[in-house]
Amino acid sequence: MSDEFVTIQSVGRKGLLDQLKDLNGKVSPATIKGIGDDAAVLKGRDGNYTLLSSDTFVEGVDFDPSYTPFTHFGYKIITASISDIYAMNGKPTSVLVNMALPNRLSVKMVKDMYLGIDQACKKHEVELVGGDLTGNHNNAVISVTTYGEVSEEKITYRKGAKLGDAICVTGDLGGAIAGLRILMREKKFWEQHGDQAVQPDLEDYKYVVQRQLMPEARKDLIEALEEQGIVPSTMIDITQSLINEVTEICDAADLGAYLYQAALPIAIETRHVADEMEEDVDKYALFGGEELELLFTLTEEQVELFAEHFKDFAVIGRITPKEEGLMMQTAEGDVLSFDDLS
Amino acid sequence: MSDEFVTIQSVGRKGLLDQLKDLNGKVSPATIKGIGDDAAVLKGRDGNYTLLSSDTFVEGVDFDPSYTPFTHFGYKIITASISDIYAMNGKPTSVLVNMALPNRLSVKMVKDMYLGIDQACKKHEVELVGGDLTGNHNNAVISVTTYGEVSEEKITYRKGAKLGDAICVTGDLGGAIAGLRILMREKKFWEQHGDQAVQPDLEDYKYVVQRQLMPEARKDLIEALEEQGIVPSTMIDITQSLINEVTEICDAADLGAYLYQAALPIAIETRHVADEMEEDVDKYALFGGEELELLFTLTEEQVELFAEHFKDFAVIGRITPKEEGLMMQTAEGDVLSFDDLS
């Protein structure tokens, strides 16, 4: 067995996924799209499609309870999960939450988590319909499954961007990573100075900390698109990073992209944090994850029409031929390949 | 905050669940049945209902890799999960598998797990349509979400047993716990004697070990019921124990039960293990978990009709008035309350 002692670590997540891609059980004609998009797409009711997606959140990997209030965390696992349904232009209706929790957690912590879940579900008109609670020895591991619907005419896949399309993004970028930087700094401060120290005031960083701890899923975009009868040619939510998701939609469509650095929407609060940390705020915007903003593509005509009705989005580039690659024009006018950016 | 330092351990799983039961987000009219049955029931396509269920499997709690081959484990997480759909008299069509895995696992282990998943999915005509792979520090935590369908006329809830119904169970009972006993003994032997020792031969215990490591979900019962046009008044799969599940269906229907100990179906292999361990095999049958056998109730007429076409089930008791409680007639003719059994 030549692969007997190859660890996951040595091949990485992507290497592992490549080796597993044909093990999908019985492929069913009722499956429109299986693994490989934000959500799985199944034949649903009344000619609609059913969307199914699931995500896992691991204590110590995806969240750190030392600076994450449990209500916020409960809220975030829901918004992060239903964001996958919005990214298909769908409407989430139900979630299942599976928690494997260590006994050391207090009942209040778990209740707080469910309060956050409840709050996010109410805001997004989603029902918690199931799941389970089991024990774990060391850390909390939580999986959320989201169920939603979308009509066949409205569904947006990762694939679908067209040559010449405008690349659009909701909200602003880099806020979540800016919030994380602040929280990590405070944690370090606290570890060094202990209980005796005056607790740092996070009030000045409220916006970015909120972006990290309680990011909002962009239901408003999906509703505005529906009202205007506009279907983007592709859509994806920003969970890894802007650069990663632009690469994803271009690879899926076999096309290139040309971004304008000057057009990246960045909040003033995010700029302040980057300044304070003496870091490049554009790096936050390009490489920061967990934004839950939606990246989507529209024709120029659609952009004009849509901008009259929905304000909270920016055009940050356009879709180009594959041969032109993945490029960004800097504020100074230089043109860099994505590969040169990091 | 009076409940600030109350740990999960001190209130237990049920105590915790009680405190969470109203935090379900926005309750939707499209939800037929939310938390509290084997699966959630949503309005589905073509007048059918959609079934959604999820389960978590924790290394060190729900499985021990020192005696669980990864292919078997992959198989079991699928059969255990789709068993919840069968328990609603439904047909599972899709699963999502979320794995949080420590880096120490080898690629082969993960591949083996997916081979088992693939095998179970093919056998049950289910497709793996999504999920994710993330890291965990210490142990593997795996969640499986199952999606299925059932028509409105055929769905069986936990609630529904009728006075006078026969209590039926598929297959035989106690095999999974017998298998666990053997595996635990072998593990202890191995820990005491190390690599130098001759590996114990498990061939004699093949049946019970298989019942523990690769239990089969009872698709055959669901198909036979459909062929005969029979819908049980209630159905549940045996995951905790026979006693627990009989109590569940009686509580849900506000009725009692009278079991016949002599009627408990027990395989000869299971009896041999109990003899060897000098334990009471009926205790295995009454209190053993993870059987994946289906417990269901039929009228006497349905039993007669059904028994002509489907052989692998036994009538183990009948549904009685609530006032008569939960009782079992022993082989010696004594009548004991469930409370006196353990």
Interface residues (C-beta under 8 A of the other chain):
Chain A: M1 D3 E4 F5 V6 T7 I8 Q9 V11 R13 G15 L16 L17 Q19 L20 L23 N24 G25 K26 V27 S28 A30 T31 G34 I35 A39 A40 L42 K43 G44 R45 D46 N48 T50 L52 S53 S54 D55 T56 V58 G60 V61 D62 T93 S94 V95 L96 N98 M99 A100 L101 P102 N103 R104 L105 S106 V107 K108 V110 K111 Y114 L115 I117 D118 A120 C121 K122 H124 E125 V126 E127 L128 V129 G130 G131 D132 L133 T134 G135 N136 H137 N138 N139 V141 S143 T145 Y147
Chain B: M1 D3 E4 F5 V6 T7 I8 Q9 V11 R13 G15 L16 L17 Q19 L20 L23 N24 G25 K26 V27 S28 A30 T31 G34 I35 A39 A40 L42 K43 G44 R45 D46 N48 T50 L52 S53 S54 D55 T56 V58 G60 V61 D62 T93 S94 V95 L96 N98 M99 A100 L101 P102 N103 R104 L105 S106 V107 K108 V110 K111 Y114 L115 I117 D118 A120 C121 K122 H124 E125 V126 E127 L128 V129 G130 G131 D132 L133 T134 G135 N136 H137 N138 N139 V141 S143 T145 Y147
